[in-house]
Every structure is written in structure tokens, then in C-alpha cells.
């Protein structure tokens, strides 16, 4: 698609896409990010949209990206809960730093190189599972499988230390 065609799509559908994203995520900034990501992927993919299907394609892209954002938040929240002591008082920054150092040491010593790479991309670089899969040339399900295995090992380790 030409730059002019993309600009016309943006002008025509931005408001609808943004409203949809905000209605799903309840966050204006994330809504803007979602719409930007949909257009970025459209540009990167080189797909040419037909006028009859452009709106449906873009709105579906917004829904899918919102789902990715929510999934990412859910996994990050679950990981945060997993790593925190549920009954304890909130920890101070030094305690959190110590725990993070312990986590990173555990990862380096007990996870396979592939699991380490997936774990770091997903949680430290905050990439989506699909982005990790694309980066490593593996399937999204493989990423999920390795993350599940890694999180279980981390959970067992930290539970045994309590």
C-alpha cells in the first residue's frame, strides 16, 4: 500500500479503532498504542486492503491486539503474584532487588538456554508471546510451553525457600 492509502485509512478509521480499543481496555493511552501497533503491522506486512474489507480488517486487528495486551497484563500480574508473598507486608525496594537478583541467578543456573531466552524476552523485554515466537522462529504454543515449565520451576524453588 502506498503512504497515501495508509494515511487515508488512518484518517477514515482511527476514531472507530481508538474507541473500540478504549472500550475494551478502559485506558486511553493503551488504546492509542493498540491503534498504532495495528497500523505498524499493516505497514510492515505489506498487505493491500480492499475498500470493502478494510474496516473489518482494521477493527479485527484492534480486537486481536487488545487481546494480546490483556493477555500480557494477565501473565505479568500472575507472575508478579507468584513472586510475591501473598500474606506478607509490601516489601521495600531493596528486598525486591534482592529477590530479583535471586530470581535471575536461579534462571541462569537451572533453566535451559532456550528457556532462559524465552523467559528474558517475555518478562524482561516485555514482549508478547507472539513476538517471542517470531523472534526465535518457534510457535506461540512452544513459547507458552517453555514459559509454563520455567514458571513452575521458579514457583517450586521459591516456595521451598519460604
N, CA, C and O of each residue as an XYZ file, in Angstrom:
648
protein
N       0.843     -1.184      0.000
C       0.000      0.000      0.000
C       0.886      1.244      0.000
O       1.977      1.267      0.570
N       0.379      2.255     -0.651
C       1.137      3.496     -0.688
C       0.957      4.262      0.618
O       0.039      4.000      1.395
N       1.841      5.194      0.830
C       1.762      6.033      2.027
C       0.433      6.792      2.056
O      -0.172      6.947      3.117
N      -0.011      7.254      0.913
C      -1.278      7.999      0.816
C      -2.458      7.107      1.187
O      -3.372      7.553      1.879
N      -2.451      5.857      0.738
C      -3.537      4.928      1.063
C      -3.589      4.647      2.565
O      -4.666      4.593      3.159
N      -2.435      4.472      3.156
C      -2.382      4.228      4.597
C      -2.846      5.461      5.357
O      -3.574      5.346      6.343
N      -2.438      6.618      4.914
C      -2.869      7.857      5.545
C      -4.389      8.019      5.454
O      -5.028      8.461      6.410
N      -4.965      7.660      4.301
C      -6.423      7.733      4.137
C      -7.128      6.750      5.072
O      -8.152      7.081      5.669
N      -6.579      5.543      5.194
C      -7.153      4.571      6.125
C      -7.093      5.108      7.550
O      -8.055      4.993      8.309
N      -5.964      5.689      7.901
C      -5.788      6.236      9.241
C      -6.831      7.316      9.512
O      -7.503      7.296     10.543
N      -6.961      8.252      8.584
C      -7.923      9.353      8.762
C      -9.359      8.842      8.821
O     -10.178      9.361      9.580
N      -9.658      7.832      8.025
C     -11.012      7.312      7.952
C     -11.387      6.471      9.172
O     -12.503      6.593      9.676
N     -10.484      5.628      9.652
C     -10.858      4.639     10.661
C     -10.259      4.851     12.048
O     -10.611      4.126     12.978
N      -9.370      5.816     12.210
C      -8.700      5.991     13.502
C      -9.678      6.121     14.664
O      -9.536      5.433     15.675
N     -10.659      6.991     14.527
C     -11.582      7.246     15.639
C     -12.326      5.974     16.028
O     -12.445      5.674     17.216
N     -12.823      5.228     15.062
C     -13.540      3.976     15.365
C     -12.613      2.955     16.018
O     -12.995      2.273     16.969
N     -11.397      2.859     15.498
C     -10.433      1.904     16.055
C     -10.068      2.289     17.486
O     -10.005      1.439     18.375
N      -9.833      3.571     17.690
C      -9.458      4.061     19.018
C     -10.591      3.826     20.012
O     -10.351      3.341     21.118
N     -11.798      4.156     19.638
C     -12.951      3.955     20.535
C     -13.120      2.482     20.886
O     -13.407      2.144     22.034
N     -12.943      1.615     19.912
C     -13.049      0.183     20.182
C     -11.978     -0.249     21.179
O     -12.272     -0.971     22.132
N     -10.759      0.181     20.968
C      -9.657     -0.196     21.865
C      -9.917      0.311     23.286
O      -9.709     -0.424     24.251
N     -10.364      1.540     23.418
C     -10.631      2.102     24.747
C     -11.810      1.383     25.399
O     -11.807      1.171     26.611
N     -12.813      1.006     24.612
C     -13.958      0.297     25.188
C     -13.569     -1.097     25.683
O     -14.216     -1.634     26.582
N     -12.539     -1.676     25.118
C     -12.074     -2.997     25.548
C     -11.090     -2.874     26.700
O     -11.178     -3.630     27.667
N     -10.156     -1.937     26.614
C      -9.061     -1.832     27.588
C      -9.317     -0.839     28.719
O      -8.648     -0.897     29.751
N     -10.271      0.066     28.540
C     -10.555      1.110     29.533
C      -9.326      1.964     29.836
O      -9.128      2.399     30.970
N      -8.511      2.197     28.826
C      -7.300      3.002     29.009
C      -7.010      3.733     27.707
O      -6.757      3.106     26.678
N      -7.049      5.062     27.754
C      -6.871      5.864     26.547
C      -5.473      5.726     25.951
O      -5.328      5.613     24.733
N      -4.443      5.733     26.799
C      -3.076      5.607     26.286
C      -2.856      4.250     25.633
O      -2.258      4.165     24.561
N      -3.334      3.194     26.272
C      -3.187      1.867     25.667
C      -3.995      1.773     24.386
O      -3.587      1.092     23.444
N      -5.140      2.451     24.339
C      -5.948      2.474     23.112
C      -5.167      3.066     21.954
O      -5.196      2.538     20.842
N      -4.464      4.170     22.215
C      -3.635      4.791     21.171
C      -2.517      3.850     20.744
O      -2.213      3.720     19.558
N      -1.905      3.191     21.738
C      -0.823      2.251     21.425
C      -1.320      1.097     20.556
O      -0.640      0.673     19.623
N      -2.504      0.601     20.873
C      -3.070     -0.516     20.104
C      -3.288     -0.105     18.655
O      -2.903     -0.832     17.738
N      -3.898      1.043     18.443
C      -4.161      1.502     17.074
C      -2.841      1.699     16.331
O      -2.719      1.326     15.164
N      -1.866      2.279     17.002
C      -0.552      2.463     16.369
C       0.064      1.130     15.988
O       0.635      0.989     14.906
N      -0.051      0.160     16.870
C       0.509     -1.170     16.595
C      -0.187     -1.818     15.401
O       0.470     -2.444     14.568
N      -1.500     -1.676     15.309
C      -2.233     -2.248     14.164
C      -1.735     -1.630     12.861
O      -1.507     -2.344     11.885
N      -1.567     -0.320     12.839
C      -1.068      0.328     11.625
C       0.388     -0.040     11.357
O       0.773     -0.205     10.199
N       1.195     -0.170     12.389
C       2.591     -0.591     12.203
C       2.665     -1.959     11.564
O       3.453     -2.189     10.647
N       1.844     -2.860     12.051
C       1.845     -4.213     11.480
C       1.314     -4.226     10.059
O       1.789     -4.989      9.218
N       0.337     -3.386      9.794
C      -0.190     -3.276      8.431
C       0.903     -2.809      7.484
O       1.072     -3.364      6.398
N       1.634     -1.801      7.893
C       2.720     -1.270      7.062
C       3.814     -2.322      6.877
O       4.301     -2.527      5.765
N       4.193     -2.980      7.959
C       5.265     -3.978      7.893
C       4.875     -5.189      7.053
O       5.724     -5.796      6.400
N       3.597     -5.537      7.071
C       3.173     -6.743      6.360
C       3.089     -6.544      4.852
O       3.212     -7.499      4.085
N       2.883     -5.315      4.436
C       2.770     -5.056      3.005
C       1.441     -5.486      2.402
O       1.305     -5.545      1.180
N       0.469     -5.784      3.239
C      -0.847     -6.207      2.775
C      -1.566     -5.030      2.126
O      -1.464     -3.894      2.589
N      -2.282     -5.310      1.063
C      -3.126     -4.301      0.440
C      -4.559     -4.600      0.832
O      -5.058     -5.696      0.578
N      -5.226     -3.634      1.449
C      -6.606     -3.823      1.887
C      -7.568     -3.356      0.805
O      -7.358     -2.326      0.164
N      -8.613     -4.127      0.618
C      -9.663     -3.744     -0.314
C     -10.654     -2.851      0.422
O     -10.938     -3.080      1.598
N     -11.177     -1.848     -0.249
C     -12.095     -0.914      0.413
C     -13.277     -1.601      1.109
O     -13.752     -1.122      2.138
N     -13.751     -2.721      0.551
C     -14.904     -3.409      1.135
C     -14.565     -4.096      2.460
O     -15.445     -4.296      3.297
N     -13.307     -4.453      2.651
C     -12.934     -5.217      3.850
C     -11.992     -4.467      4.784
O     -11.618     -4.993      5.832
N     -11.608     -3.260      4.425
C     -10.607     -2.513      5.214
C     -11.072     -2.286      6.643
O     -10.323     -2.541      7.586
N     -12.304     -1.810      6.814
C     -12.791     -1.517      8.162
C     -12.828     -2.782      9.013
O     -12.357     -2.773     10.150
N     -13.376     -3.861      8.482
C     -13.452     -5.119      9.239
C     -12.058     -5.620      9.602
O     -11.831     -6.085     10.719
N     -11.133     -5.526      8.662
C      -9.758     -5.976      8.919
C      -9.117     -5.159     10.034
O      -8.507     -5.724     10.942
N      -9.249     -3.840      9.975
C      -8.632     -2.974     10.969
C      -9.266     -3.158     12.356
O      -8.555     -3.193     13.360
N     -10.578     -3.272     12.412
C     -11.244     -3.462     13.701
C     -10.905     -4.827     14.299
O     -10.758     -4.962     15.513
N     -10.784     -5.826     13.445
C     -10.367     -7.144     13.940
C      -8.933     -7.067     14.457
O      -8.605     -7.683     15.471
N      -8.093     -6.324     13.776
C      -6.719     -6.128     14.249
C      -6.691     -5.471     15.616
O      -5.884     -5.843     16.468
N      -7.568     -4.493     15.835
C      -7.659     -3.828     17.140
C      -8.096     -4.833     18.204
O      -7.498     -4.896     19.278
N      -9.129     -5.617     17.914
C      -9.590     -6.623     18.888
C      -8.463     -7.598     19.247
O      -8.239     -7.899     20.419
N      -7.772     -8.076     18.237
C      -6.687     -9.035     18.487
C      -5.554     -8.410     19.292
O      -5.021     -9.039     20.206
N      -5.187     -7.184     18.958
C      -4.111     -6.512     19.696
C      -4.545     -6.231     21.134
O      -3.733     -6.343     22.052
N      -5.802     -5.872     21.341
C      -6.316     -5.677     22.704
C      -6.243     -6.981     23.486
O      -5.893     -6.987     24.666
N      -6.571     -8.076     22.827
C      -6.483     -9.385     23.480
C      -5.034     -9.676     23.866
O      -4.776    -10.193     24.953
N      -4.092     -9.350     22.989
C      -2.675     -9.543     23.304
C      -2.254     -8.697     24.500
O      -1.520     -9.164     25.371
N      -2.722     -7.451     24.540
C      -2.386     -6.557     25.649
C      -2.936     -7.113     26.956
O      -2.237     -7.145     27.969
N      -4.189     -7.550     26.929
C      -4.808     -8.091     28.147
C      -4.124     -9.382     28.584
O      -3.926     -9.607     29.778
N      -3.768    -10.221     27.633
C      -3.065    -11.465     27.960
C      -1.713    -11.149     28.586
O      -1.312    -11.779     29.565
N      -1.023    -10.185     28.026
C       0.286     -9.788     28.551
C       0.151     -9.279     29.987
O       0.950     -9.633     30.854
N      -0.857     -8.452     30.230
C      -1.097     -7.952     31.587
C      -1.423     -9.100     32.531
O      -0.930     -9.149     33.658
N      -2.251    -10.016     32.066
C      -2.665    -11.143     32.911
C      -1.470    -12.000     33.289
O      -1.313    -12.368     34.454
N      -0.633    -12.318     32.325
C       0.551    -13.140     32.603
C       1.505    -12.396     33.524
O       2.051    -12.985     34.457
N       1.712    -11.106     33.271
C       2.606    -10.317     34.109
C       2.064    -10.230     35.537
O       2.826    -10.338     36.497
N       0.747    -10.034     35.681
C       0.136     -9.988     37.020
C       0.272    -11.324     37.732
O       0.581    -11.376     38.922
N       0.037    -12.410     36.991
C       0.186    -13.745     37.597
C       1.622    -13.967     38.031
O       1.860    -14.509     39.111
N       2.572    -13.564     37.223
C       3.972    -13.734     37.571
C       4.326    -12.900     38.796
O       5.047    -13.358     39.682
N       3.817    -11.680     38.841
C       4.071    -10.814     39.993
C       3.499    -11.431     41.261
O       4.163    -11.450     42.298
N       2.282    -11.930     41.186
C       1.677    -12.583     42.357
C       2.460    -13.814     42.758
O       2.646    -14.082     43.944
N       2.915    -14.555     41.777
C       3.693    -15.757     42.045
C       4.960    -15.430     42.812
O       5.359    -16.165     43.715
N       5.588    -14.324     42.449
C       6.858    -13.969     43.052
C       6.714    -13.244     44.391
O       7.685    -13.109     45.136
N       5.519    -12.787     44.689
C       5.356    -12.048     45.941
C       4.816    -12.967     47.033
O       4.175    -13.980     46.753
N       5.082    -12.601     48.250
C       4.496    -13.314     49.384
C       3.106    -12.752     49.577
O       2.955    -11.582     49.927
N       2.086    -13.565     49.354
C       0.721    -13.064     49.364
C       0.312    -12.523     50.737
O      -0.433    -11.545     50.804
N       0.773    -13.122     51.814
C       0.340    -12.701     53.136
C       1.257    -11.661     53.758
O       0.935    -11.101     54.805
N       2.381    -11.399     53.137
C       3.377    -10.506     53.732
C       3.049     -9.048     53.457
O       2.277     -8.719     52.557
N       3.653     -8.195     54.252
C       3.564     -6.752     54.028
C       4.302     -6.440     52.723
O       5.182     -7.198     52.313
N       3.951     -5.336     52.074
C       4.704     -4.960     50.873
C       6.198     -4.816     51.193
O       6.584     -4.286     52.236
N       7.012     -5.302     50.268
C       8.454     -5.273     50.503
C       9.028     -3.936     50.073
O       8.432     -3.233     49.257
N      10.168     -3.586     50.614
C      10.834     -2.355     50.212
C      11.653     -2.632     48.964
O      11.872     -3.786     48.596
N      12.100     -1.577     48.322
C      12.812     -1.714     47.050
C      14.046     -2.597     47.174
O      14.333     -3.376     46.265
N      14.783     -2.495     48.274
C      15.975     -3.329     48.441
C      15.605     -4.803     48.471
O      16.295     -5.632     47.878
N      14.528     -5.130     49.153
C      14.069     -6.518     49.212
C      13.657     -7.023     47.844
O      13.933     -8.168     47.485
N      12.993     -6.165     47.082
C      12.581     -6.545     45.729
C      13.804     -6.768     44.843
O      13.844     -7.705     44.046
N      14.794     -5.896     44.993
C      16.012     -6.022     44.194
C      16.743     -7.315     44.531
O      17.244     -8.006     43.644
N      16.800     -7.636     45.819
C      17.445     -8.868     46.261
C      16.713    -10.078     45.684
O      17.338    -11.025     45.206
N      15.393    -10.035     45.736
C      14.600    -11.147     45.215
C      14.777    -11.271     43.705
O      14.852    -12.384     43.183
N      14.845    -10.145     43.000
C      15.050    -10.176     41.552
C      16.426    -10.751     41.226
O      16.563    -11.521     40.275
N      17.439    -10.390     41.999
C      18.781    -10.938     41.790
C      18.780    -12.447     42.005
O      19.407    -13.199     41.259
N      18.070    -12.866     43.029
C      17.975    -14.304     43.316
C      17.255    -15.024     42.178
O      17.652    -16.120     41.784
N      16.194    -14.403     41.651
C      15.464    -14.975     40.529
C      16.381    -15.114     39.313
O      16.411    -16.168     38.677
N      17.127    -14.059     38.990
C      17.996    -14.107     37.817
C      19.091    -15.160     37.985
O      19.447    -15.843     37.025
N      19.618    -15.291     39.182
C      20.630    -16.319     39.437
C      20.027    -17.711     39.248
O      20.646    -18.586     38.642
N      18.814    -17.909     39.769
C      18.142    -19.196     39.608
C      17.936    -19.514     38.128
O      18.184    -20.639     37.692
N      17.487    -18.534     37.364
C      17.238    -18.725     35.936
C      18.514    -19.151     35.222
O      18.501    -20.087     34.423
N      19.610    -18.466     35.510
C      20.884    -18.784     34.857
C      21.395    -20.174     35.216
O      22.023    -20.839     34.393
N      21.129    -20.611     36.435
C      21.673    -21.886     36.898
C      20.763    -23.086     36.625
O      21.255    -24.208     36.514
N      19.446    -22.874     36.516
C      18.531    -24.006     36.481
C      17.666    -24.119     35.232
O      16.984    -25.129     35.058
N      17.670    -23.137     34.375
C      16.856    -23.220     33.165
C      17.741    -23.472     31.951
O      18.892    -23.038     31.900
N      17.188    -24.171     30.991
C      17.922    -24.421     29.747
C      18.149    -23.093     29.022
O      17.439    -22.121     29.278
N      19.127    -23.045     28.127
C      19.377    -21.797     27.388
C      18.133    -21.274     26.660
O      17.888    -20.068     26.649
N      17.345    -22.170     26.055
C      16.136    -21.737     25.354
C      15.125    -21.169     26.343
O      14.524    -20.126     26.082
N      14.929    -21.846     27.478
C      14.000    -21.346     28.493
C      14.465    -19.994     29.036
O      13.645    -19.107     29.278
N      15.767    -19.834     29.227
C      16.299    -18.550     29.699
C      15.974    -17.444     28.690
O      15.514    -16.365     29.064
N      16.217    -17.725     27.428
C      15.992    -16.728     26.372
C      14.518    -16.346     26.317
O      14.186    -15.162     26.261
N      13.635    -17.335     26.333
C      12.193    -17.077     26.281
C      11.763    -16.279     27.499
O      11.012    -15.311     27.376
N      12.230    -16.677     28.673
C      11.875    -16.006     29.918
C      12.311    -14.543     29.882
O      11.542    -13.653     30.245
N      13.522    -14.303     29.452
C      14.044    -12.933     29.402
C      13.281    -12.071     28.395
O      12.929    -10.928     28.688
N      13.032    -12.624     27.214
C      12.301    -11.856     26.204
C      10.895    -11.520     26.691
O      10.412    -10.403     26.506
N      10.252    -12.494     27.310
C       8.859    -12.304     27.729
C       8.736    -11.354     28.919
O       7.902    -10.449     28.907
N       9.561    -11.554     29.941
C       9.367    -10.801     31.175
C      10.299     -9.604     31.343
O       9.908     -8.614     31.961
N      11.489     -9.665     30.825
C      12.393     -8.528     30.984
C      12.227     -7.531     29.846
O      12.232     -6.321     30.074
N      12.080     -8.027     28.633
C      11.863     -7.116     27.500
C      10.378     -6.878     27.252
O      10.002     -6.075     26.398
N       9.530     -7.590     28.016
C       8.075     -7.443     27.971
C       7.499     -7.620     26.573
O       6.618     -6.872     26.150
N       8.009     -8.620     25.866
C       7.486     -8.932     24.543
C       6.269     -9.838     24.707
O       6.167    -10.571     25.691
N       5.355     -9.790     23.752
C       4.224    -10.708     23.772
C       4.724    -12.101     23.399
O       5.822    -12.257     22.865
N       3.912    -13.095     23.686
C       4.306    -14.467     23.325
C       4.498    -14.593     21.820
O       5.408    -15.285     21.364
N       3.647    -13.928     21.052
C       3.789    -13.985     19.597
C       5.081    -13.321     19.153
O       5.752    -13.822     18.251
N       5.439    -12.212     19.766
C       6.689    -11.538     19.422
C       7.889    -12.415     19.771
O       8.859    -12.472     19.014
N       7.826    -13.098     20.912
C       8.907    -14.010     21.286
C       9.003    -15.133     20.265
O      10.094    -15.485     19.818
N       7.851    -15.694     19.896
C       7.819    -16.777     18.908
C       8.431    -16.322     17.582
O       9.237    -17.035     16.985
N       8.045    -15.148     17.135
C       8.580    -14.610     15.877
C      10.086    -14.385     15.976
O      10.833    -14.710     15.053
N      10.522    -13.828     17.096
C      11.953    -13.538     17.302
C      12.790    -14.817     17.251
O      13.883    -14.828     16.685
N      12.268    -15.895     17.849
C      13.038    -17.138     17.949
C      12.718    -18.147     16.846
O      13.364    -19.191     16.752
N      11.727    -17.839     16.017
C      11.365    -18.755     14.935
C      10.718    -20.033     15.434
O      10.932    -21.103     14.865
N       9.926    -19.930     16.497
C       9.211    -21.086     17.042
C       7.736    -20.733     17.140
O       7.356    -19.580     16.939
N       6.910    -21.713     17.445
C       5.477    -21.448     17.532
C       5.123    -20.790     18.859
O       5.860    -20.884     19.840
N       3.986    -20.129     18.860
C       3.490    -19.477     20.073
C       3.218    -20.520     21.157
O       3.465    -20.266     22.336
N       2.721    -21.666     20.772
C       2.444    -22.729     21.746
C       3.737    -23.234     22.380
O       3.750    -23.582     23.561
N       4.810    -23.279     21.621
C       6.104    -23.671     22.167
C       6.558    -22.655     23.203
O       7.087    -23.024     24.252
N       6.353    -21.379     22.910
C       6.690    -20.332     23.878
C       5.894    -20.540     25.163
O       6.455    -20.506     26.259
N       4.584    -20.756     25.025
C       3.737    -20.985     26.205
C       4.219    -22.194     26.998
O       4.285    -22.159     28.227
N       4.547    -23.237     26.296
C       5.002    -24.470     26.953
C       6.283    -24.238     27.749
O       6.389    -24.671     28.897
N       7.244    -23.563     27.151
C       8.513    -23.281     27.835
C       8.304    -22.327     29.012
O       8.923    -22.492     30.064
N       7.442    -21.339     28.837
C       7.161    -20.410     29.943
C       6.499    -21.133     31.109
O       6.852    -20.912     32.267
N       5.543    -21.992     30.798
C       4.851    -22.750     31.847
C       5.860    -23.597     32.625
O       5.826    -23.641     33.854
N       6.747    -24.260     31.905
C       7.780    -25.090     32.540
C       8.707    -24.234     33.414
O       9.023    -24.610     34.543
N       9.132    -23.101     32.892
C      10.042    -22.226     33.635
C       9.366    -21.658     34.885
O       9.959    -21.646     35.964
N       8.140    -21.193     34.737
C       7.423    -20.611     35.878
C       7.192    -21.662     36.953
O       7.285    -21.364     38.144
N       6.895    -22.869     36.550
C       6.695    -23.933     37.539
C       7.986    -24.194     38.312
O       7.951    -24.366     39.530
N       9.117    -24.224     37.620
C      10.403    -24.424     38.302
C      10.690    -23.276     39.266
O      11.141    -23.498     40.390
N      10.427    -22.052     38.823
C      10.653    -20.877     39.670
C       9.733    -20.937     40.890
O      10.162    -20.692     42.018
N       8.473    -21.264     40.648
C       7.497    -21.336     41.742
C       7.907    -22.368     42.776
O       7.870    -22.089     43.974
N       8.291    -23.544     42.339
C       8.708    -24.609     43.257
C       9.936    -24.175     44.046
O      10.014    -24.397     45.254
N      10.882    -23.565     43.371
C      12.110    -23.126     44.038
C      11.813    -22.106     45.132
O      12.264    -22.255     46.267
N      11.046    -21.062     44.782
C      10.784    -20.011     45.751
C       9.844    -20.474     46.862
O       9.934    -19.995     47.992
N       8.949    -21.398     46.546
C       8.081    -21.939     47.586
C       8.885    -22.721     48.606
O       8.583    -22.686     49.799
N       9.910    -23.428     48.144
C      10.739    -24.228     49.047
C      11.596    -23.342     49.942
O      12.068    -23.790     50.987
N      11.801    -22.097     49.546
C      12.630    -21.170     50.327
C      11.835    -20.453     51.415
O      12.417    -19.771     52.258
N      10.524    -20.599     51.405
C       9.694    -19.903     52.403
C       9.706    -20.591     53.737
O       9.059    -20.128     54.676
